[in-house]
Amino acid sequence: MKEVIAFSRELHPVGAASRGAAGAPRFGGAALNNALAIGGVVIKELYRRKDFYVLFILTALLTLVLGSVNFFNEDKIVRYLKEICLFLIWISSLVIAITTTARQIPAEREQRTIFPLLAKPVTRPQLVVGKFLGCWLACGLSLLVFYFFFGVVSGSREHHWPVLNYFQAFFGVVSGSREHYWPILNYFQAITLHWFLLGVVAAMTLLGSVVFAAPSSNNTITFVVVAGILLLARHLNKVALQLSEPWQSVVYGCYFAIPHLELFDVRDLIIHNFAVIPWLIWAAALGYATVYAAVFLAATCLVFRRKALN
């Protein structure tokens, strides 16, 4: 209830100007401000819960370990450390994205704060979009936590603070101090692709929160689905070739319908300092993620609009 009161003054009435010809709500002006106000509450929730502090401690431990290990300045050892650290960062970011998003709408219903929310000039689609924006931005802030602590370790070991380089991805600070090489564009592409992947995962989890009864079941199912896509999705077309009809068509349909999250896993780009991805392909990947996130959000709005709140 305190969160509702805190941003109630920021909510703006949604009149006829914020609705389309058929009366469907569209986002512009006051409607967007309402969604952003709701998203701001989600971001504040991140640092009030234990999830943030677990991430904080994990980040500190990773930073101390990575900053203290030095095996004869061997390049391959540094790359192994980078690979392990990036793997842990991916796991922790997925945990933050899924668990934070999964509890948003169920918590509002359980605490019955959703009723004063919707009694204000806030529509259900605005509530969904606001929750998504808050969770997505919270994921970005959690990535910045990694970047900050890696920057502290790098500055303390190198005895200088390359301020401009701190705008790179969180992992670039430590790896650059180790290898004396700062592939800024590589880190920029990696962090943006990672962040947009978390946007798709957050939208998927938000859809699950209005479909499944409890956040625990939503967390479990979403983790299984995301892990399955990351590990197995790229092989579905090969599996389909070995099947007979009608299963071949079914597997092929799943292959083309699911979001291929593995396309956004470009850890090798910064582990091995590969050449940057062509910018048209990078932009197409961001557009691909945006389309899937929009589809999941639209499905969430349709299901939530018809769902009873009691």
Protein Blocks (a to p, Z undefined) as FASTA:
>chain_A
ZZmmmmmmmpccddfklpcfkopacdehjlmmmmmmmmmmmmmmmmmpmklmmmmmmmmm
mmmmmmmgcghhiaklmmmmmmmmmmmmmmmmmmmmmmmmmmmmmmmmmnopmmmmmmmc
cdfklmmmmmmmmmmmmmmmmmmmmmmmmmmmmmmmnopacfklmmmcfklmmmmmmnop
acfklmmmmmmmmmmmmmmmmmmmmmmmmmpmbfklmmmmmmmmmmmmmmmmmmmmmmmm
mpccfklmmmmmmmmmpccfklmmcklmmmnopacddfklmmmmmmmmmmmmmmmmmmmm
mmmmmpcfZZ
